[in-house]
Amino acid sequence: MTTRILTTHDEPPRPDDPSPGPRGLRREATAAGRQGGSLAGLATMIRFMLRRDRWRLPLWVLGLAALTAYFANAIGTVMDDEALASMTVFAQNPIMGLISGPGYGFENITLPRFIAGVYGVFLMLGAAMMNITTISRHTRVEEQTGRAELIRANVTGRNTQLIAALLVAVLMNAALSVLMTLAFRYSAAEPEPLSSVFLFSLGVGAVGCVFAAVTAVTSQFSAFARAGSGLAGAVLAGAFVIRGLGDMSAVQNGDLDWLAWLSPLGWAQQTAPFVLDRWWPLLLHLGLAAALILIAVGLQSKRDLAAGILADRLGRERAGASLSTPLGLALRLQRSSLTWWSIGVFTMAVVFGSFTGAMADSAAGMPPEIIDVMGGAAGIVDGYLGYMAMYFAMIITAYAVLAVLGLRAEEQGVRTEPVLAAAVGRSSWLLSWTCVTALGALWLMILAGVGDGVGAALSTGDWGLFGPSVLGHTAQTAAVWVLLALAVALYGFAPRLMGLTWIIFAYSAVMTLFGQMLQLDAKILDTSVFRHVGQYPAQDLSAEAVLLLLGVSAVLVCLGVLGFRRRNLVTA
Amino acid sequence: MITTTPSEGPAISLTDVVKTYGRVRALDGLDLEVARGEVHGFLGPNGAGKSTTIRILLGILTHDSGRVRLLGEDPWKHAVALHRRLAYVPGDVELWPGLTGGEAIDLFARLRGGVDDRRRDELIDRFDLDPRKKGRTYSKGNRQKVALISALASNVDLLLLDEPTAGLDPLMEAVFQECIREAKDEGRTVLLSSHILAQVEALADQVSIIRKGRIVESGALSELRHLSRTAITVDVTTDVPQLRTMDGVHDLERIGTRLHFSADTAQLPAIVRTLGEHEIRSLTATPPTLEQLLLRHYDDTDSNDQPSDTQILTTAQSPAGLTSRSFTEVRS
């Protein structure tokens, strides 16, 4: 991977040779040396990063552009004017505000407005993920693995890698914006004018740039790459939730719409392409990114290579009594992630729940179509709580799948081998890990139910909502477990295919969130695992569905164990 | 499941074991036997199949054909029961970033069936390890110490050590050697895979040399020495013409009054008798080192068939009596 670095050393510079070095570090070093040197070797570093990312970069950028093309063409083809008009009401409901955006211009809806308003935020999330992983990969991961030391030992400045990574990220975002403009412009949606299309795409790129800068800062704190990217992910989740709450308020003409202005995702949506066509919110992105980069450079200049700002403290000399069994180890290894998820899920649930009151108050003024979507006759409050149960099931599925993926990371990190080399059977290890994850998912669902229940009860004054909320959320755990078990089964047989779980998950989530809106047949919608348990309290819980999902989960876990007992372990 | 095992019979026995990864034959009919209570050196360059063999013995990898017995049992079927009776140290220890070294030591030992606390503390002291540090802050050598301490503090019959001292400094290497001698005195069996020849020479009773997935030489170190050549330098006033025609004399060379040659160890008595008839001012005989034993198996093939072969040769110290032919040939 370090070919470019190595080639600069292939021919050692001769002392009697007056010409500057063949290319790369030496020449740039002298140029940068005059400028203070903290950016020496920048051009070489950028070329090197582009070389490393010669597949990754185009895959991300083309992938997101292709997703844009897919949304634009699919919606553009499926929706006729009549269908679109019926969307007007639908797309203005508070749930759509929460998951999609403020819905600018939906009262006089057009295809481009619909696509930008409903799908734009998901493209922004994709761009943010692209930037978080890119920055982490080229900065903290390099430091953690010790490769940064090899680079820094050459004529490279202290901030070269960070700045080079940021420039590569900016380049990726620029390429993304251009390709997205083209993909959207020449789609079946036929958006006009071109400047609005560009504004929309530039907003997505601007969000990407902000999260590149966010990751540059969060990566400074811990010596551990996962902590840095995890923190950046938490900022992204926070940005999504805050603008969601603001937009939910906005579509109900509430007075909390300013919340959207606290989020970089919100700024991009506030450009309102195809409606207001405001360019100035992009300046907010620019300013925030610049400030964050200055902070990152400042922090980086103060710390040692490969060190965090937060120092490692000494720990226990002896293992506690619980750390004696595979179950104890699995719990210990998943503990910190579960703690953070618990905090996040509970906070989110209380916040979401506390919007129940506002929802109930505005229900009187809502058109019957929306009432219908929100759970119909059972009333808007029950509908909202039932929907939240399903919504949290999706979020917590992400936790469960990530936790099972951790099992693979353990194996690839050669940490499973010494455990199995002790008197621990394979079934015992796999089941211990699965058990901790499954109970963790159950715990998080209960926590979400409690949070939503407390929020709902406080905002409406009706504590009768608490019990049903907890029950409705808890029941949805069955759906979470199916995808968890699928990941376990894939781990047992073909760990390399574990990513398939994400595809099934994404499919189920899209079907559940957008399927009804796309007016798909109920039979197709029912292929989503999240649509079977029933959105209690708005709908009845289906005991058969819960038992069926539990049965499927059990079978999948057994398959996983069978597979794991048979296969070779991944070794160093 | 606890199984009763006959206490006689070899500790480790592999017969005609084949392991393939796709088209690559990692083990190609490997035979290996380790008797109970012995320290068995397992030598070979990187990629020869040492780690694969040990992982098959652990029941972590399957094998395609052949028979594998560990303490009399099939390690794939009875992995858990067997693992109560053995401890394993890999050459590249990975620890959990958030667990301290002390926690990892206890965890491994407890998962094996128990830890001798007094022994654990004594070993931590001898290996000079701070057990309160987190796994991510340890250097390679310290991670290695964690696995070693945990293995040595467990009361087990068998130690499977796969290049266990990679990254340890010479002081710690000495502590390690002491500990292995103690383990031997306590009657434990040790399979010590290594490419540090001095370590194997100092510790092992028996040695097996692996090359490309096959055992090419196996036996007591003294027996193996017998098969090899002794380097001899004689300062003698007159020429010794008989040497030119004698069996067992190789690469004879005369520089000034000094004769250099290498002698088949089996022919030494005859050679010494012949030399005895001449005016000898000094005589130096260097017994074959393990390097030479290894080189016997690695210098007679193409130099480019396996890069790691060359690495072994060039890092080995050139023994005085080793033929210059073998070195130049392999290095070219």
Interface residues (C-beta under 8 A of the other chain):
Chain A: A223 F224 D312 L314 G315 R316 E317 R318 A319 G320 L323 S324 T325 P326 L329 R332 L333 S336 G413 V414 R415 E417 P418 V419 L420 A421 A422 A423 V424 G425 R426 S428 N568 L569 T571 A572
Chain B: S51 R55 L58 I60 L61 T62 A79 V80 A81 H83 R84 Y88 P90 D92 V93 E94 L95 W96 P97 G98 L99 T100 G102 E103 A104 I105 D106 L107 F108 R110 L111 R112 G113 D130 P131 R132 K133 K134 R136 T137 A147
